[in-house]
Amino acid sequence: MVFERLISSILSEREPSNNIWFAGDFHTPPVFSYQVNFPRLELVLDGEYINEMENHDRKITRVTARKGDAIFIPTNSWNKPDWDCGCSVLSILFGRSQLGLSFVSKRRGEVDFDDIQKYSIQTRSGFAIDNILEALNSLARESNKKPMDELLLQALLQYSKTMLDTPVEEQINNRVKDLYQGICIHIQENFHNPLHRDCIAEKFCISSNHLSRLFRQQGHMTLAEYITRVRVDRAKFILKKYNFKLSEVSMRCGFKDVNYFCRVFKSRTGRTPTEYRGTS
């Protein structure tokens, strides 16, 4: 498998000089930044991967990660990539029930990405990986991170490789569940962008009807209901965390119209966004 080979290559080629950056969540995330409610790890395979993010002093800075470097983004922290420079990046997303992997390659000066590959497997909660991720989340808040950061990164990569080598028994040969989990991760990553059934189906090379059936059978809900659930959950977090105007909350959660956002939010939570924000 390509992702197992990539992780093996990273583990064998890591050098003491390679950097590990940790993102933060103290400042209000800029528009078009990436922020999700699960930890992520981004590993630079080639080129220069430039990001706007917080440093350990809680100051926003631009980081240039090069081949061999890594960026760990704790739960609800943010980073804003600048894809102008050519680079190849492997991202690992540690969701509640999925381990999502994506490989992205972009050439300098080109608008579109050169190559995008995605894969996901069911995760195993209650195992050592939970403690490794929690340790990295805690380490992100400390000023002195070495040598613990490298040791924890190595452990996280080794455990991820093990999970790819020996997936959960019920996951073996279950392509339907793999596909469903991959689409869920795609929605969780892109909830702030326009998400339409036909575009998602095309991205995953399936028919629109197949996509709808997949969510009814695997998720016991419609695709639209799942997208709305992800967006409303994100809105609840943003309302409590940041002092955005409702129009900006709406925009950041993928709702084009603030009035529609307010109606959907109240139908899902029983409270208006303003009422929800005011509760303890």
GUKE-967074 format. One record per residue (C-alpha): residue number from 0; y, x, z; residue in three letters. Coordinates in steps of 0.05 Angstrom, whole numbers. Each point is the difference from the previous one (the first is absolute). Example, Ala and Ser with C-alpha at 12.3 -4.5 7.8 and 13.67 -1.06 7.14 Angstrom:
REM residues 2
<pt><pos>0</pos><v>-90</v><u>246</u><w>156</w><code>ala</code></pt>
<pt><pos>1</pos><v>69</v><u>27</u><w>-13</w><code>ser</code></pt>
This chain:
REM residues 280
<pt><pos>0</pos><v>0</v><u>0</u><w>0</w><code>met</code></pt>
<pt><pos>1</pos><v>69</v><u>26</u><w>-19</w><code>val</code></pt>
<pt><pos>2</pos><v>31</v><u>-14</u><w>69</w><code>phe</code></pt>
<pt><pos>3</pos><v>-55</v><u>34</u><w>38</w><code>glu</code></pt>
<pt><pos>4</pos><v>9</v><u>61</u><w>-45</w><code>arg</code></pt>
<pt><pos>5</pos><v>75</v><u>0</u><w>10</w><code>leu</code></pt>
<pt><pos>6</pos><v>-6</v><u>-2</u><w>76</w><code>ile</code></pt>
<pt><pos>7</pos><v>-53</v><u>55</u><w>-2</w><code>ser</code></pt>
<pt><pos>8</pos><v>46</v><u>43</u><w>-42</w><code>ser</code></pt>
<pt><pos>9</pos><v>59</v><u>-11</u><w>47</w><code>ile</code></pt>
<pt><pos>10</pos><v>-42</v><u>19</u><w>61</w><code>leu</code></pt>
<pt><pos>11</pos><v>-26</v><u>64</u><w>-33</w><code>ser</code></pt>
<pt><pos>12</pos><v>68</v><u>22</u><w>-28</w><code>glu</code></pt>
<pt><pos>13</pos><v>46</v><u>-13</u><w>60</w><code>arg</code></pt>
<pt><pos>14</pos><v>41</v><u>59</u><w>22</w><code>glu</code></pt>
<pt><pos>15</pos><v>35</v><u>15</u><w>66</w><code>pro</code></pt>
<pt><pos>16</pos><v>66</v><u>-1</u><w>-37</w><code>ser</code></pt>
<pt><pos>17</pos><v>-9</v><u>-72</u><w>-23</w><code>asn</code></pt>
<pt><pos>18</pos><v>50</v><u>-48</u><w>32</w><code>asn</code></pt>
<pt><pos>19</pos><v>-13</v><u>-67</u><w>34</w><code>ile</code></pt>
<pt><pos>20</pos><v>58</v><u>-48</u><w>7</w><code>trp</code></pt>
<pt><pos>21</pos><v>2</v><u>-62</u><w>43</w><code>phe</code></pt>
<pt><pos>22</pos><v>41</v><u>-61</u><w>-18</w><code>ala</code></pt>
<pt><pos>23</pos><v>38</v><u>-41</u><w>51</w><code>gly</code></pt>
<pt><pos>24</pos><v>26</v><u>-71</u><w>12</w><code>asp</code></pt>
<pt><pos>25</pos><v>63</v><u>11</u><w>42</w><code>phe</code></pt>
<pt><pos>26</pos><v>49</v><u>-12</u><w>-57</w><code>his</code></pt>
<pt><pos>27</pos><v>5</v><u>-62</u><w>-43</w><code>thr</code></pt>
<pt><pos>28</pos><v>-43</v><u>12</u><w>-61</w><code>pro</code></pt>
<pt><pos>29</pos><v>40</v><u>5</u><w>-65</w><code>pro</code></pt>
<pt><pos>30</pos><v>-12</v><u>-49</u><w>-57</w><code>val</code></pt>
<pt><pos>31</pos><v>-63</v><u>14</u><w>-41</w><code>phe</code></pt>
<pt><pos>32</pos><v>-30</v><u>44</u><w>54</w><code>ser</code></pt>
<pt><pos>33</pos><v>-74</v><u>-8</u><w>17</w><code>tyr</code></pt>
<pt><pos>34</pos><v>-15</v><u>-31</u><w>68</w><code>gln</code></pt>
<pt><pos>35</pos><v>-65</v><u>-35</u><w>18</w><code>val</code></pt>
<pt><pos>36</pos><v>-35</v><u>-18</u><w>65</w><code>asn</code></pt>
<pt><pos>37</pos><v>-56</v><u>51</u><w>-5</w><code>phe</code></pt>
<pt><pos>38</pos><v>1</v><u>77</u><w>-1</w><code>pro</code></pt>
<pt><pos>39</pos><v>0</v><u>38</u><w>-65</w><code>arg</code></pt>
<pt><pos>40</pos><v>-13</v><u>72</u><w>-21</w><code>leu</code></pt>
<pt><pos>41</pos><v>28</v><u>30</u><w>-63</w><code>glu</code></pt>
<pt><pos>42</pos><v>-26</v><u>66</u><w>-27</w><code>leu</code></pt>
<pt><pos>43</pos><v>34</v><u>39</u><w>-56</w><code>val</code></pt>
<pt><pos>44</pos><v>-50</v><u>26</u><w>-51</w><code>leu</code></pt>
<pt><pos>45</pos><v>50</v><u>29</u><w>-49</w><code>asp</code></pt>
<pt><pos>46</pos><v>75</v><u>5</u><w>-14</w><code>gly</code></pt>
<pt><pos>47</pos><v>57</v><u>-20</u><w>46</w><code>glu</code></pt>
<pt><pos>48</pos><v>-2</v><u>-66</u><w>38</w><code>tyr</code></pt>
<pt><pos>49</pos><v>70</v><u>-15</u><w>27</w><code>ile</code></pt>
<pt><pos>50</pos><v>11</v><u>-51</u><w>55</w><code>asn</code></pt>
<pt><pos>51</pos><v>57</v><u>-27</u><w>41</w><code>glu</code></pt>
<pt><pos>52</pos><v>-25</v><u>-9</u><w>72</w><code>met</code></pt>
<pt><pos>53</pos><v>16</v><u>14</u><w>73</w><code>glu</code></pt>
<pt><pos>54</pos><v>-13</v><u>68</u><w>31</w><code>asn</code></pt>
<pt><pos>55</pos><v>-21</v><u>15</u><w>71</w><code>his</code></pt>
<pt><pos>56</pos><v>74</v><u>-2</u><w>22</w><code>asp</code></pt>
<pt><pos>57</pos><v>5</v><u>-72</u><w>-26</w><code>arg</code></pt>
<pt><pos>58</pos><v>46</v><u>22</u><w>-56</w><code>lys</code></pt>
<pt><pos>59</pos><v>-10</v><u>-25</u><w>-71</w><code>ile</code></pt>
<pt><pos>60</pos><v>-15</v><u>58</u><w>-46</w><code>thr</code></pt>
<pt><pos>61</pos><v>-30</v><u>16</u><w>-68</w><code>arg</code></pt>
<pt><pos>62</pos><v>-67</v><u>35</u><w>2</w><code>val</code></pt>
<pt><pos>63</pos><v>-31</v><u>37</u><w>-59</w><code>thr</code></pt>
<pt><pos>64</pos><v>-75</v><u>1</u><w>9</w><code>ala</code></pt>
<pt><pos>65</pos><v>-38</v><u>48</u><w>-46</w><code>arg</code></pt>
<pt><pos>66</pos><v>-73</v><u>11</u><w>-17</w><code>lys</code></pt>
<pt><pos>67</pos><v>-41</v><u>1</u><w>64</w><code>gly</code></pt>
<pt><pos>68</pos><v>53</v><u>-34</u><w>43</w><code>asp</code></pt>
<pt><pos>69</pos><v>-12</v><u>-67</u><w>34</w><code>ala</code></pt>
<pt><pos>70</pos><v>43</v><u>-58</u><w>26</w><code>ile</code></pt>
<pt><pos>71</pos><v>-27</v><u>-45</u><w>55</w><code>phe</code></pt>
<pt><pos>72</pos><v>35</v><u>-67</u><w>6</w><code>ile</code></pt>
<pt><pos>73</pos><v>-17</v><u>-35</u><w>66</w><code>pro</code></pt>
<pt><pos>74</pos><v>-6</v><u>-75</u><w>5</w><code>thr</code></pt>
<pt><pos>75</pos><v>66</v><u>-35</u><w>-19</w><code>asn</code></pt>
<pt><pos>76</pos><v>34</v><u>66</u><w>-16</w><code>ser</code></pt>
<pt><pos>77</pos><v>32</v><u>10</u><w>-68</w><code>trp</code></pt>
<pt><pos>78</pos><v>9</v><u>49</u><w>-57</w><code>asn</code></pt>
<pt><pos>79</pos><v>37</v><u>-6</u><w>-66</w><code>lys</code></pt>
<pt><pos>80</pos><v>-30</v><u>42</u><w>-56</w><code>pro</code></pt>
<pt><pos>81</pos><v>42</v><u>28</u><w>-57</w><code>asp</code></pt>
<pt><pos>82</pos><v>-46</v><u>5</u><w>-60</w><code>trp</code></pt>
<pt><pos>83</pos><v>49</v><u>38</u><w>-46</w><code>asp</code></pt>
<pt><pos>84</pos><v>-39</v><u>64</u><w>8</w><code>cys</code></pt>
<pt><pos>85</pos><v>-70</v><u>4</u><w>-28</w><code>gly</code></pt>
<pt><pos>86</pos><v>-56</v><u>-3</u><w>52</w><code>cys</code></pt>
<pt><pos>87</pos><v>-69</v><u>-24</u><w>16</w><code>ser</code></pt>
<pt><pos>88</pos><v>-12</v><u>-34</u><w>67</w><code>val</code></pt>
<pt><pos>89</pos><v>-61</v><u>-27</u><w>37</w><code>leu</code></pt>
<pt><pos>90</pos><v>16</v><u>-56</u><w>49</w><code>ser</code></pt>
<pt><pos>91</pos><v>-48</v><u>-26</u><w>53</w><code>ile</code></pt>
<pt><pos>92</pos><v>16</v><u>-66</u><w>33</w><code>leu</code></pt>
<pt><pos>93</pos><v>-34</v><u>-17</u><w>66</w><code>phe</code></pt>
<pt><pos>94</pos><v>1</v><u>-76</u><w>2</w><code>gly</code></pt>
<pt><pos>95</pos><v>-29</v><u>-45</u><w>52</w><code>arg</code></pt>
<pt><pos>96</pos><v>-63</v><u>-12</u><w>-40</w><code>ser</code></pt>
<pt><pos>97</pos><v>8</v><u>45</u><w>-61</w><code>gln</code></pt>
<pt><pos>98</pos><v>6</v><u>73</u><w>-16</w><code>leu</code></pt>
<pt><pos>99</pos><v>42</v><u>1</u><w>-63</w><code>gly</code></pt>
<pt><pos>100</pos><v>8</v><u>61</u><w>-45</w><code>leu</code></pt>
<pt><pos>101</pos><v>46</v><u>10</u><w>-59</w><code>ser</code></pt>
<pt><pos>102</pos><v>13</v><u>58</u><w>-47</w><code>phe</code></pt>
<pt><pos>103</pos><v>68</v><u>0</u><w>-35</w><code>val</code></pt>
<pt><pos>104</pos><v>24</v><u>51</u><w>-52</w><code>ser</code></pt>
<pt><pos>105</pos><v>68</v><u>2</u><w>-32</w><code>lys</code></pt>
<pt><pos>106</pos><v>30</v><u>49</u><w>-49</w><code>arg</code></pt>
<pt><pos>107</pos><v>72</v><u>25</u><w>6</w><code>arg</code></pt>
<pt><pos>108</pos><v>49</v><u>-39</u><w>-43</w><code>gly</code></pt>
<pt><pos>109</pos><v>-47</v><u>-58</u><w>-15</w><code>glu</code></pt>
<pt><pos>110</pos><v>13</v><u>-71</u><w>24</w><code>val</code></pt>
<pt><pos>111</pos><v>-71</v><u>-24</u><w>8</w><code>asp</code></pt>
<pt><pos>112</pos><v>-56</v><u>31</u><w>41</w><code>phe</code></pt>
<pt><pos>113</pos><v>-49</v><u>43</u><w>-38</w><code>asp</code></pt>
<pt><pos>114</pos><v>-61</v><u>-21</u><w>39</w><code>asp</code></pt>
<pt><pos>115</pos><v>-16</v><u>-49</u><w>56</w><code>ile</code></pt>
<pt><pos>116</pos><v>-68</v><u>-9</u><w>33</w><code>gln</code></pt>
<pt><pos>117</pos><v>-18</v><u>-43</u><w>60</w><code>lys</code></pt>
<pt><pos>118</pos><v>-61</v><u>-11</u><w>42</w><code>tyr</code></pt>
<pt><pos>119</pos><v>-15</v><u>-33</u><w>67</w><code>ser</code></pt>
<pt><pos>120</pos><v>-58</v><u>-8</u><w>49</w><code>ile</code></pt>
<pt><pos>121</pos><v>-11</v><u>-40</u><w>63</w><code>gln</code></pt>
<pt><pos>122</pos><v>21</v><u>38</u><w>63</w><code>thr</code></pt>
<pt><pos>123</pos><v>-39</v><u>7</u><w>64</w><code>arg</code></pt>
<pt><pos>124</pos><v>42</v><u>-19</u><w>61</w><code>ser</code></pt>
<pt><pos>125</pos><v>-19</v><u>27</u><w>68</w><code>gly</code></pt>
<pt><pos>126</pos><v>-17</v><u>68</u><w>-27</w><code>phe</code></pt>
<pt><pos>127</pos><v>32</v><u>69</u><w>9</w><code>ala</code></pt>
<pt><pos>128</pos><v>49</v><u>-11</u><w>-58</w><code>ile</code></pt>
<pt><pos>129</pos><v>37</v><u>-51</u><w>43</w><code>asp</code></pt>
<pt><pos>130</pos><v>13</v><u>53</u><w>53</w><code>asn</code></pt>
<pt><pos>131</pos><v>20</v><u>53</u><w>-52</w><code>ile</code></pt>
<pt><pos>132</pos><v>51</v><u>-47</u><w>-30</w><code>leu</code></pt>
<pt><pos>133</pos><v>27</v><u>-19</u><w>69</w><code>glu</code></pt>
<pt><pos>134</pos><v>7</v><u>74</u><w>18</w><code>ala</code></pt>
<pt><pos>135</pos><v>39</v><u>12</u><w>-65</w><code>leu</code></pt>
<pt><pos>136</pos><v>45</v><u>-60</u><w>13</w><code>asn</code></pt>
<pt><pos>137</pos><v>15</v><u>27</u><w>70</w><code>ser</code></pt>
<pt><pos>138</pos><v>10</v><u>72</u><w>-26</w><code>leu</code></pt>
<pt><pos>139</pos><v>53</v><u>-26</u><w>-49</w><code>ala</code></pt>
<pt><pos>140</pos><v>45</v><u>-14</u><w>60</w><code>arg</code></pt>
<pt><pos>141</pos><v>-6</v><u>70</u><w>29</w><code>glu</code></pt>
<pt><pos>142</pos><v>44</v><u>59</u><w>-20</w><code>ser</code></pt>
<pt><pos>143</pos><v>-55</v><u>53</u><w>6</w><code>asn</code></pt>
<pt><pos>144</pos><v>-56</v><u>-19</u><w>-47</w><code>lys</code></pt>
<pt><pos>145</pos><v>-36</v><u>65</u><w>-16</w><code>lys</code></pt>
<pt><pos>146</pos><v>-57</v><u>16</u><w>-1</w><code>pro</code></pt>
<pt><pos>147</pos><v>-22</v><u>-71</u><w>18</w><code>met</code></pt>
<pt><pos>148</pos><v>26</v><u>-29</u><w>-65</w><code>asp</code></pt>
<pt><pos>149</pos><v>-44</v><u>44</u><w>-44</w><code>glu</code></pt>
<pt><pos>150</pos><v>-62</v><u>-11</u><w>44</w><code>leu</code></pt>
<pt><pos>151</pos><v>10</v><u>-76</u><w>-1</w><code>leu</code></pt>
<pt><pos>152</pos><v>13</v><u>0</u><w>-75</w><code>leu</code></pt>
<pt><pos>153</pos><v>-64</v><u>38</u><w>-12</w><code>gln</code></pt>
<pt><pos>154</pos><v>-38</v><u>-49</u><w>44</w><code>ala</code></pt>
<pt><pos>155</pos><v>30</v><u>-60</u><w>-36</w><code>leu</code></pt>
<pt><pos>156</pos><v>-18</v><u>28</u><w>-68</w><code>leu</code></pt>
<pt><pos>157</pos><v>-70</v><u>18</u><w>21</w><code>gln</code></pt>
<pt><pos>158</pos><v>-12</v><u>-69</u><w>29</w><code>tyr</code></pt>
<pt><pos>159</pos><v>29</v><u>-33</u><w>-63</w><code>ser</code></pt>
<pt><pos>160</pos><v>-47</v><u>42</u><w>-42</w><code>lys</code></pt>
<pt><pos>161</pos><v>-59</v><u>-21</u><w>44</w><code>thr</code></pt>
<pt><pos>162</pos><v>18</v><u>-73</u><w>-9</w><code>met</code></pt>
<pt><pos>163</pos><v>1</v><u>9</u><w>-76</w><code>leu</code></pt>
<pt><pos>164</pos><v>-67</v><u>37</u><w>2</w><code>asp</code></pt>
<pt><pos>165</pos><v>-34</v><u>-52</u><w>44</w><code>thr</code></pt>
<pt><pos>166</pos><v>35</v><u>-67</u><w>-7</w><code>pro</code></pt>
<pt><pos>167</pos><v>-16</v><u>-60</u><w>43</w><code>val</code></pt>
<pt><pos>168</pos><v>-69</v><u>-26</u><w>-19</w><code>glu</code></pt>
<pt><pos>169</pos><v>24</v><u>-69</u><w>-20</w><code>glu</code></pt>
<pt><pos>170</pos><v>53</v><u>32</u><w>-44</w><code>gln</code></pt>
<pt><pos>171</pos><v>-50</v><u>38</u><w>-45</w><code>ile</code></pt>
<pt><pos>172</pos><v>-1</v><u>-28</u><w>-70</w><code>asn</code></pt>
<pt><pos>173</pos><v>45</v><u>-58</u><w>21</w><code>asn</code></pt>
<pt><pos>174</pos><v>51</v><u>6</u><w>-55</w><code>arg</code></pt>
<pt><pos>175</pos><v>29</v><u>-69</u><w>13</w><code>val</code></pt>
<pt><pos>176</pos><v>21</v><u>18</u><w>70</w><code>lys</code></pt>
<pt><pos>177</pos><v>26</v><u>68</u><w>-24</w><code>asp</code></pt>
<pt><pos>178</pos><v>43</v><u>-35</u><w>-51</w><code>leu</code></pt>
<pt><pos>179</pos><v>26</v><u>-52</u><w>50</w><code>tyr</code></pt>
<pt><pos>180</pos><v>18</v><u>54</u><w>51</w><code>gln</code></pt>
<pt><pos>181</pos><v>35</v><u>42</u><w>-53</w><code>gly</code></pt>
<pt><pos>182</pos><v>43</v><u>-59</u><w>-22</w><code>ile</code></pt>
<pt><pos>183</pos><v>17</v><u>-16</u><w>73</w><code>cys</code></pt>
<pt><pos>184</pos><v>24</v><u>72</u><w>10</w><code>ile</code></pt>
<pt><pos>185</pos><v>41</v><u>-4</u><w>-65</w><code>his</code></pt>
<pt><pos>186</pos><v>35</v><u>-63</u><w>27</w><code>ile</code></pt>
<pt><pos>187</pos><v>12</v><u>32</u><w>68</w><code>gln</code></pt>
<pt><pos>188</pos><v>32</v><u>60</u><w>-34</w><code>glu</code></pt>
<pt><pos>189</pos><v>42</v><u>-41</u><w>-49</w><code>asn</code></pt>
<pt><pos>190</pos><v>18</v><u>-64</u><w>39</w><code>phe</code></pt>
<pt><pos>191</pos><v>74</v><u>14</u><w>-11</w><code>his</code></pt>
<pt><pos>192</pos><v>-8</v><u>2</u><w>-76</w><code>asn</code></pt>
<pt><pos>193</pos><v>-12</v><u>-59</u><w>-47</w><code>pro</code></pt>
<pt><pos>194</pos><v>-74</v><u>-18</u><w>4</w><code>leu</code></pt>
<pt><pos>195</pos><v>-29</v><u>-46</u><w>-53</w><code>his</code></pt>
<pt><pos>196</pos><v>-71</v><u>-21</u><w>-11</w><code>arg</code></pt>
<pt><pos>197</pos><v>-3</v><u>23</u><w>-73</w><code>asp</code></pt>
<pt><pos>198</pos><v>31</v><u>68</u><w>15</w><code>cys</code></pt>
<pt><pos>199</pos><v>-48</v><u>13</u><w>58</w><code>ile</code></pt>
<pt><pos>200</pos><v>-59</v><u>-22</u><w>-42</w><code>ala</code></pt>
<pt><pos>201</pos><v>21</v><u>46</u><w>-57</w><code>glu</code></pt>
<pt><pos>202</pos><v>9</v><u>59</u><w>47</w><code>lys</code></pt>
<pt><pos>203</pos><v>-72</v><u>-8</u><w>26</w><code>phe</code></pt>
<pt><pos>204</pos><v>-28</v><u>-16</u><w>-70</w><code>cys</code></pt>
<pt><pos>205</pos><v>-25</v><u>-70</u><w>18</w><code>ile</code></pt>
<pt><pos>206</pos><v>18</v><u>-69</u><w>-24</w><code>ser</code></pt>
<pt><pos>207</pos><v>51</v><u>-43</u><w>38</w><code>ser</code></pt>
<pt><pos>208</pos><v>-53</v><u>-52</u><w>14</w><code>asn</code></pt>
<pt><pos>209</pos><v>-47</v><u>53</u><w>28</w><code>his</code></pt>
<pt><pos>210</pos><v>56</v><u>24</u><w>46</w><code>leu</code></pt>
<pt><pos>211</pos><v>11</v><u>-70</u><w>26</w><code>ser</code></pt>
<pt><pos>212</pos><v>-75</v><u>-10</u><w>12</w><code>arg</code></pt>
<pt><pos>213</pos><v>-5</v><u>67</u><w>35</w><code>leu</code></pt>
<pt><pos>214</pos><v>52</v><u>-20</u><w>53</w><code>phe</code></pt>
<pt><pos>215</pos><v>-31</v><u>-69</u><w>11</w><code>arg</code></pt>
<pt><pos>216</pos><v>-69</v><u>30</u><w>9</w><code>gln</code></pt>
<pt><pos>217</pos><v>16</v><u>65</u><w>38</w><code>gln</code></pt>
<pt><pos>218</pos><v>64</v><u>-19</u><w>36</w><code>gly</code></pt>
<pt><pos>219</pos><v>-10</v><u>-75</u><w>7</w><code>his</code></pt>
<pt><pos>220</pos><v>71</v><u>-11</u><w>-24</w><code>met</code></pt>
<pt><pos>221</pos><v>39</v><u>2</u><w>-64</w><code>thr</code></pt>
<pt><pos>222</pos><v>33</v><u>63</u><w>-27</w><code>leu</code></pt>
<pt><pos>223</pos><v>69</v><u>-31</u><w>11</w><code>ala</code></pt>
<pt><pos>224</pos><v>-18</v><u>-16</u><w>72</w><code>glu</code></pt>
<pt><pos>225</pos><v>-21</v><u>72</u><w>13</w><code>tyr</code></pt>
<pt><pos>226</pos><v>64</v><u>28</u><w>-31</w><code>ile</code></pt>
<pt><pos>227</pos><v>42</v><u>-48</u><w>42</w><code>thr</code></pt>
<pt><pos>228</pos><v>-38</v><u>19</u><w>64</w><code>arg</code></pt>
<pt><pos>229</pos><v>13</v><u>74</u><w>-12</w><code>val</code></pt>
<pt><pos>230</pos><v>73</v><u>-12</u><w>-14</w><code>arg</code></pt>
<pt><pos>231</pos><v>11</v><u>-45</u><w>60</w><code>val</code></pt>
<pt><pos>232</pos><v>-35</v><u>49</u><w>46</w><code>asp</code></pt>
<pt><pos>233</pos><v>46</v><u>54</u><w>-26</w><code>arg</code></pt>
<pt><pos>234</pos><v>61</v><u>-44</u><w>10</w><code>ala</code></pt>
<pt><pos>235</pos><v>-20</v><u>-12</u><w>73</w><code>lys</code></pt>
<pt><pos>236</pos><v>-2</v><u>75</u><w>11</w><code>phe</code></pt>
<pt><pos>237</pos><v>67</v><u>13</u><w>-34</w><code>ile</code></pt>
<pt><pos>238</pos><v>34</v><u>-57</u><w>37</w><code>leu</code></pt>
<pt><pos>239</pos><v>-20</v><u>30</u><w>67</w><code>lys</code></pt>
<pt><pos>240</pos><v>12</v><u>73</u><w>-20</w><code>lys</code></pt>
<pt><pos>241</pos><v>64</v><u>0</u><w>-41</w><code>tyr</code></pt>
<pt><pos>242</pos><v>66</v><u>-38</u><w>0</w><code>asn</code></pt>
<pt><pos>243</pos><v>-1</v><u>-17</u><w>-74</w><code>phe</code></pt>
<pt><pos>244</pos><v>34</v><u>-61</u><w>-28</w><code>lys</code></pt>
<pt><pos>245</pos><v>-50</v><u>-54</u><w>-20</w><code>leu</code></pt>
<pt><pos>246</pos><v>15</v><u>12</u><w>-73</w><code>ser</code></pt>
<pt><pos>247</pos><v>-22</v><u>72</u><w>7</w><code>glu</code></pt>
<pt><pos>248</pos><v>-62</v><u>-18</u><w>40</w><code>val</code></pt>
<pt><pos>249</pos><v>-17</v><u>-48</u><w>-56</w><code>ser</code></pt>
<pt><pos>250</pos><v>10</v><u>52</u><w>-54</w><code>met</code></pt>
<pt><pos>251</pos><v>-39</v><u>55</u><w>37</w><code>arg</code></pt>
<pt><pos>252</pos><v>-59</v><u>-47</u><w>8</w><code>cys</code></pt>
<pt><pos>253</pos><v>-4</v><u>-21</u><w>-72</w><code>gly</code></pt>
<pt><pos>254</pos><v>36</v><u>-68</u><w>4</w><code>phe</code></pt>
<pt><pos>255</pos><v>54</v><u>-6</u><w>-53</w><code>lys</code></pt>
<pt><pos>256</pos><v>34</v><u>-60</u><w>32</w><code>asp</code></pt>
<pt><pos>257</pos><v>20</v><u>1</u><w>73</w><code>val</code></pt>
<pt><pos>258</pos><v>-3</v><u>-76</u><w>7</w><code>asn</code></pt>
<pt><pos>259</pos><v>-72</v><u>0</u><w>-26</w><code>tyr</code></pt>
<pt><pos>260</pos><v>-17</v><u>57</u><w>47</w><code>phe</code></pt>
<pt><pos>261</pos><v>27</v><u>-40</u><w>59</w><code>cys</code></pt>
<pt><pos>262</pos><v>-40</v><u>-61</u><w>-19</w><code>arg</code></pt>
<pt><pos>263</pos><v>-64</v><u>39</u><w>-9</w><code>val</code></pt>
<pt><pos>264</pos><v>10</v><u>39</u><w>65</w><code>phe</code></pt>
<pt><pos>265</pos><v>11</v><u>-64</u><w>40</w><code>lys</code></pt>
<pt><pos>266</pos><v>-61</v><u>-34</u><w>-32</w><code>ser</code></pt>
<pt><pos>267</pos><v>-43</v><u>60</u><w>20</w><code>arg</code></pt>
<pt><pos>268</pos><v>27</v><u>14</u><w>69</w><code>thr</code></pt>
<pt><pos>269</pos><v>31</v><u>-65</u><w>23</w><code>gly</code></pt>
<pt><pos>270</pos><v>67</v><u>35</u><w>11</w><code>arg</code></pt>
<pt><pos>271</pos><v>58</v><u>20</u><w>-45</w><code>thr</code></pt>
<pt><pos>272</pos><v>10</v><u>76</u><w>-10</w><code>pro</code></pt>
<pt><pos>273</pos><v>61</v><u>-3</u><w>46</w><code>thr</code></pt>
<pt><pos>274</pos><v>-39</v><u>-37</u><w>54</w><code>glu</code></pt>
<pt><pos>275</pos><v>-57</v><u>50</u><w>-6</w><code>tyr</code></pt>
<pt><pos>276</pos><v>47</v><u>59</u><w>6</w><code>arg</code></pt>
<pt><pos>277</pos><v>30</v><u>-29</u><w>63</w><code>gly</code></pt>
<pt><pos>278</pos><v>-66</v><u>-6</u><w>37</w><code>thr</code></pt>
<pt><pos>279</pos><v>-23</v><u>55</u><w>47</w><code>ser</code></pt>
